[in-house]
């Protein structure tokens, strides 16, 4: 038999719940362990011989309606239980199940479950999750795009249950198996810092905006005029999610690898205090409405200058490896010149774009400083106004023109600090 390396039992993030389709379930409660619950399962290898009742001696298992594999002989001739599944090369497959083992002799064995390709003569290839626990363990797998037929004519794709290694008298138990599929979509993994709320003392961003009564629980970019394509727009979150350490909405863009001025897909997401980017539900990475591939990747914010990867990068699906887009790292190459601000050892998006035109401007027509002054009333520079506003460049929930912690000084600093007619332009094509 041939095996791919089985993955260890690890903690993983919750599986995304969008557009999932259940294609197979099995709880084994409609039949006995020996006869199986429903048709479709096939034993290969050591034939199952079950003994009902309590465990009274080595090699006698505790049988129930929950399926178990038979005791293993020594040398190992492992029993394999296989159930065929429909194969689709363009969807992601995910399973969940409960597993445990019975090791009366104290040897270490593992119950294994996974997807793979099976041929009754030539062997099998599979990978998934495993446990050596003698109490029930719930396991779930990341969504994976399954690889095609390993080269055996007539090989069948499906779900495989197995026990290994050799251990006399050991059993593996399986229950409550659920197999789902979901679309094969590109997933953004990455980090970004916004200069405005960034705190150098702890290396994180303030999330002062999250508790504002005016914080928008629906993404704000559509209302600001940003175009949406590829399934983006209208993302929503909750106050409870924001209270868990999220800072603000950001905008993710996938752009054509052949022409970075062309939008392929957009997605509004949340950025956490540590810079990690999550989907609007706060539970998973952000998915786009297009498949994985090579794209230019841009990150934008409503009052910071946007930034983009210097070259196309591979954006994977939920189960594949791909580029971690760490816009907070100096080593991550970005488009243009000085696209990010250096703050110690990290990089952040430049703050100051109060009018959202892509240019930081302190003086002259259509400048950002005047927007701050107008927001506080236009005549009394010491006045302030609270709320979720673009003019709040440091994102503390208060628009402030003068005094400590004001927003105007942040703008002036980012155009050079001494020549008010200087400007800084967003580095996006």
MINUNU-620452 format. One line per field, with one value per residue (C-alpha): residue in one letter; x negated, y negated, z negated. Coordinates in steps of 0.25 Angstrom, whole numbers. Layout:
N
code = [a;...]
x = [X;...]
y = [Y;...]
z = [Z;...]
***
This chain:
429
code = [x;x;x;x;x;x;x;x;x;x;x;x;x;x;x;x;x;x;x;x;x;x;x;x;x;x;x;x;x;x;x;x;x;x;x;x;x;x;x;x;x;x;x;x;x;x;x;x;x;x;x;x;x;x;x;x;x;x;x;x;x;x;x;x;x;x;x;x;x;x;x;x;x;x;x;x;x;x;x;x;x;x;x;x;x;x;x;x;x;x;x;x;x;x;x;x;x;x;x;x;x;x;x;x;x;x;x;x;x;x;x;x;x;x;x;x;x;x;x;x;x;x;x;x;x;x;x;x;x;x;x;x;x;x;x;x;x;x;x;x;x;x;x;x;x;x;x;x;x;x;x;x;x;x;x;x;x;x;x;x;x;x;x;x;x;x;x;x;x;x;x;x;x;x;x;x;x;x;x;x;x;x;x;x;x;x;x;x;x;x;x;x;x;x;x;x;x;x;x;x;x;x;x;x;x;x;x;x;x;x;x;x;x;x;x;x;x;x;x;x;x;x;x;x;x;x;x;x;x;x;x;x;x;x;x;x;x;x;x;x;x;x;x;x;x;x;x;x;x;x;x;x;x;x;x;x;x;x;x;x;x;x;x;x;x;x;x;x;x;x;x;x;x;x;x;x;x;x;x;x;x;x;x;x;x;x;x;x;x;x;x;x;x;x;x;x;x;x;x;x;x;x;x;x;x;x;x;x;x;x;x;x;x;x;x;x;x;x;x;x;x;x;x;x;x;x;x;x;x;x;x;x;x;x;x;x;x;x;x;x;x;x;x;x;x;x;x;x;x;x;x;x;x;x;x;x;x;x;x;x;x;x;x;x;x;x;x;x;x;x;x;x;x;x;x;x;x;x;x;x;x;x;x;x;x;x;x;x;x;x;x;x;x;x;x;x;x;x;x;x;x;x;x;x;x;x;x;x;x;x;x;x;x;x;x;x;x;x;x;x;x;x;x;x;x;x;x;x;x]
x = [0;-5;-2;-3;-8;4;5;4;16;15;24;28;37;52;56;62;77;80;86;84;91;92;89;88;91;90;93;93;106;115;107;96;81;80;91;88;99;102;97;85;74;64;54;40;29;31;46;53;57;65;68;80;80;71;56;52;39;28;33;48;53;65;74;86;94;81;73;59;49;45;34;21;12;-3;-10;-2;9;17;32;36;50;53;66;66;69;72;59;59;46;51;57;51;54;55;58;61;62;61;50;44;35;35;21;23;8;3;-3;-1;8;15;29;28;38;36;38;31;30;32;30;33;20;10;12;16;11;18;16;24;25;22;23;17;27;35;46;54;47;54;46;48;39;36;43;34;34;32;21;26;24;10;8;15;26;39;35;46;47;53;53;43;43;30;23;8;-3;-2;4;10;24;25;37;41;54;61;74;82;75;79;73;75;71;69;65;50;47;35;32;24;14;6;3;4;2;9;0;11;15;1;-5;-20;-20;-13;-15;0;11;22;36;43;52;58;66;72;87;85;76;82;85;86;74;72;64;76;83;70;70;60;64;67;64;63;73;68;77;87;79;85;79;85;81;77;67;61;60;51;39;42;38;45;50;39;41;34;32;27;22;19;5;4;9;9;19;30;38;41;48;50;53;55;49;45;31;28;19;7;9;15;26;39;52;63;68;55;53;45;36;43;48;50;61;50;41;27;16;5;10;5;10;14;18;26;32;42;32;18;10;12;1;-1;-10;-22;-19;-8;-8;-1;12;16;29;32;24;12;-1;-3;-9;-7;-5;-12;-11;-16;-30;-41;-44;-31;-33;-23;-20;-26;-35;-33;-19;-19;-24;-35;-32;-44;-45;-31;-24;-11;-1;-3;8;14;23;35;42;38;32;19;10;6;7;6;7;14;26;34;24;26;23;36;44;40;43;57;60;58;67;57;55;50;37;38;52;53;63;65;69;65;59;49;43;39;26;20;33;35;50;48;45;35;28;20;14;8;11;17;19;13;-1;-1;2;-8;-19;-16;-18;-32;-28;-35;-30;-15;-14;-20;-11;-11;-5;1;-7;3;4]
y = [0;-14;-26;-41;-46;-47;-61;-62;-66;-81;-93;-100;-112;-109;-105;-116;-114;-121;-113;-99;-87;-74;-62;-51;-48;-35;-33;-18;-18;-10;3;11;9;22;19;4;-6;-8;-2;-8;-4;6;14;16;24;31;36;30;40;33;37;31;27;21;22;34;38;33;33;32;18;10;11;1;-5;-14;-7;-1;6;20;23;23;35;35;34;22;25;12;12;0;-4;-12;-20;-26;-40;-49;-55;-70;-76;-90;-90;-89;-77;-77;-66;-66;-53;-48;-38;-30;-17;-5;-1;10;14;0;-1;-14;-13;-24;-25;-32;-38;-45;-47;-39;-30;-15;-4;10;16;5;-2;-16;-30;-38;-49;-55;-55;-45;-43;-33;-37;-27;-37;-43;-54;-63;-66;-75;-78;-90;-91;-85;-84;-69;-65;-56;-41;-36;-29;-16;-13;-11;-17;-23;-36;-35;-35;-25;-21;-13;-9;-8;-4;11;13;26;24;10;3;-10;-16;-26;-34;-46;-47;-59;-63;-76;-84;-98;-107;-108;-123;-131;-134;-146;-143;-155;-167;-182;-194;-207;-218;-226;-217;-210;-210;-209;-205;-192;-190;-189;-198;-205;-200;-213;-214;-200;-205;-217;-217;-222;-211;-205;-190;-190;-193;-208;-207;-205;-218;-225;-222;-211;-201;-187;-175;-160;-158;-170;-180;-180;-172;-173;-170;-172;-180;-167;-164;-178;-178;-165;-174;-179;-193;-197;-193;-192;-189;-177;-177;-167;-173;-167;-161;-166;-180;-185;-196;-186;-181;-166;-165;-173;-170;-178;-172;-175;-178;-174;-181;-173;-176;-162;-163;-155;-154;-162;-151;-152;-137;-134;-140;-148;-141;-147;-143;-138;-126;-125;-130;-141;-155;-168;-171;-184;-189;-202;-210;-222;-232;-225;-224;-210;-201;-189;-178;-181;-169;-158;-148;-135;-136;-122;-115;-111;-98;-102;-109;-123;-136;-143;-157;-164;-179;-182;-176;-183;-171;-171;-178;-189;-197;-210;-218;-220;-214;-212;-219;-213;-213;-206;-192;-192;-198;-205;-212;-227;-234;-247;-246;-253;-255;-242;-247;-239;-251;-256;-272;-282;-295;-299;-295;-283;-280;-271;-281;-289;-277;-275;-290;-289;-277;-284;-296;-304;-316;-311;-303;-298;-291;-276;-267;-252;-241;-231;-241;-242;-254;-246;-243;-237;-229;-232;-235;-251;-260;-271;-282;-288;-283;-270;-258;-266;-261;-273;-271;-256;-261;-272;-262;-252;-263;-266;-275;-288;-292;-292;-292;-278;-267;-252;-243;-229;-219;-211;-210]
z = [0;2;-7;-7;-21;-30;-37;-52;-60;-61;-65;-52;-50;-48;-34;-25;-24;-11;1;-6;0;-8;1;-9;-24;-32;-47;-46;-55;-45;-46;-54;-53;-45;-35;-33;-34;-19;-6;1;-9;-5;-14;-8;-15;-28;-29;-41;-52;-63;-77;-84;-99;-109;-108;-116;-110;-100;-86;-89;-86;-92;-80;-78;-67;-65;-54;-58;-50;-55;-64;-56;-55;-56;-46;-41;-30;-32;-29;-20;-20;-7;-2;12;14;26;31;36;39;37;23;9;1;-14;-25;-39;-48;-62;-65;-76;-78;-88;-92;-102;-101;-103;-89;-81;-69;-61;-55;-42;-33;-20;-5;5;18;16;25;20;26;28;14;9;7;-4;-14;-25;-40;-51;-66;-77;-87;-95;-97;-85;-78;-68;-56;-43;-32;-24;-10;0;15;17;27;38;41;37;49;47;58;50;37;29;21;8;-8;-14;-29;-34;-46;-48;-51;-55;-69;-74;-79;-76;-70;-63;-64;-55;-56;-51;-38;-29;-15;-9;3;6;18;20;17;15;1;-4;-16;-21;-30;-29;-38;-38;-42;-49;-60;-61;-75;-75;-90;-88;-73;-71;-66;-75;-72;-78;-66;-69;-81;-74;-73;-58;-54;-41;-42;-27;-19;-16;-3;7;1;3;18;19;30;26;35;34;23;14;7;-4;-14;-28;-42;-56;-69;-76;-65;-66;-81;-79;-75;-61;-57;-44;-30;-19;-5;3;18;27;40;54;54;69;65;51;54;57;44;44;31;18;4;-9;-21;-35;-41;-55;-65;-61;-46;-42;-32;-34;-27;-32;-41;-48;-48;-35;-24;-14;-1;13;23;33;33;28;37;39;37;33;18;13;-1;-3;-14;-14;-19;-17;-4;3;6;16;18;27;36;37;25;24;16;12;8;-6;-6;2;-1;5;3;-11;-8;-19;-16;-30;-26;-20;-12;-5;9;12;25;27;18;3;3;-12;-24;-32;-47;-54;-48;-42;-30;-30;-21;-20;-28;-24;-12;-18;-4;2;14;13;10;-4;-2;-13;-5;8;15;10;-2;-13;-24;-21;-22;-36;-39;-32;-40;-53;-49;-41;-50;-64;-62;-76;-74;-72;-67;-70;-61;-50;-40;-29;-35;-48;-42;-55;-57;-72;-69;-70;-59;-65;-58;-69;-82;-86;-78;-66;-52;-45;-50;-45;-31;-32;-37;-25;-14;-20;-32;-28;-14;-14;1;2;6;5;15;14;21;29;44]
***
